[in-house]
Amino acid sequence: MKVTVVGAGAVGASCAEYIAMKNFCSEVVLVDIKEGFAEGKAMDLMQTASLNGFDTKITGTTGDYSKTAGSHVAVITSGIPRKPGMTREELIGINAGIVKDVTENLVKHSPEVIIIVVSNPMDTMAYLVHKTSGLPKHKIIGMGGALDSARFKYRLAEALESPISDVDGMVIAAHSDTGMLPLLSKATRNGVPVTEFLDEEKQKYVIEETKVGGATLTKLLGTSAWYAPGAAVSVMVQAIACDQKKMIPCSLMLEGEYGQNDICLGVPAIIGANGVEKIVNVTLTAEEQLKFAEAANAVREVNGDLKF
């Protein structure tokens, strides 16, 4: 089992670290365009192997995709954040060019690869990979829902004053502050609906804090988060590598599911050796259906800025 992570920044390095520490694959390849950066990160991580008890080999390369050949899974984290004065169209144009180029190189050397997209705007970048890679739809997965659901469970446990292991819940729709849809109606504490424990004020707090989870961290850190995104990716890669058939909310190409077509949005899916084994259709309330449709409209508007 060989896994490639493109982008050796904080998120990419965290992906590599968590994947390696779980010891389920033989090699992780880090790729970056900055000279020596991926090699240095790989060396630093390998020097933790004896301390953390893993045997996964981590290697790094500056843009040499031949070293990624034979990868079963590849993770794309590369791209730039939006800068002051930059329009959304400019950001999408730059990141789309990066993601498209990375995808072409990955598929060239690993034609059977399963791609996990982390780069933002994530739903739109996943859509771009679908439109340009030539890969079947079950081999392209956007990461957002796994991370957003982890943040939702964190806020639920906080509000419930309970161990996080007591809590279950998921977030679907778009990976954005406005398009995220935490499914409070499905959230439970050991099988009991959380609405039986939380009043309306606390319910609203949990939902709103979940939706701005990434923005809150960016404000505190001065940059985007990396530990939780890296961990979310590692869970998805492990589900594929170990054929776990794990249900994970992720951004997938919809063809009629949830009333949507030709769009990537977050929905629960069974993830296993083939990538997306099955999209799970859950019953939404009328309000949730409306919010899901609103999120789809917003993502379509962003997708309209793509040029491919």
Disulfide bonds with the S-S distance in Angstrom:
none
